[in-house]
Amino acid sequence: MKETQSRTACIRRVVTAVDEQGRSYILADGNAPNVFQSPTVPGFGAAQVWATDPGPVSNDGDVDPATADAEIAMYPKLGGTIFRVADFPPDSVYEKAGKDQLFSDIGGDHARQEATHSGNRHFWFHKTDSIDFAVVLEGEIWLLLDEGECRLETGDVIVQRGTAHAWSNRTDENCRVAFLLLGAVPVSTGDTESELAGQSS
């Protein structure tokens, strides 16, 4: 098996801004500072490149919402955004590591609990209230849904619309995927009673 060390700590991020005279300039150029490296799963990690709060997005100022100590959720609130780049090691790496701890490490226990239809089909199953635009940058990965799955290769794009899903890397090399998540209204399942109960809790 090839090296599975995550390289997300070395993702170059260039951020632009506008100065007080209205001239554009480079605000930051260096490795993305907000990086997560799994303490239990070698090769799994993500760089949080940028995030915005709900509401109108302002490009004024020089505040960085993705500093090294910024706390960025697994998915954004309604109307917010998160841009991240994630490295997925081969599934076999998770089998040898702490896959049961994975969602706690990334603050996604709730997302995992929302994916109830999948049973124990794959440990990565989760569901978020977001629409996710993703691009496979390197390698290949399988997108699993409650019904069906598809293989994705470098250059393929995904529009993941608030569905329960999992990422399965069945190769012996890491796969890198870029994600832009937009906070969305939860998907309506037609189960009005359950939805109302969830909204009131």
PyMOL commands that set and color helices and strands:
alter all, ss='L'
color gray80, all
select helices_A, chain A and resi 8-10+91-96+99-105+109-114+192-200
alter helices_A, ss='H'
color red, helices_A
select strands_A, chain A and resi 12-18+24-31+34-37+45-52+81-88+130-138+140-145+149-153+157-161+165-168+175-183
alter strands_A, ss='S'
color yellow, strands_A
deselect
rebuild
show_as cartoon
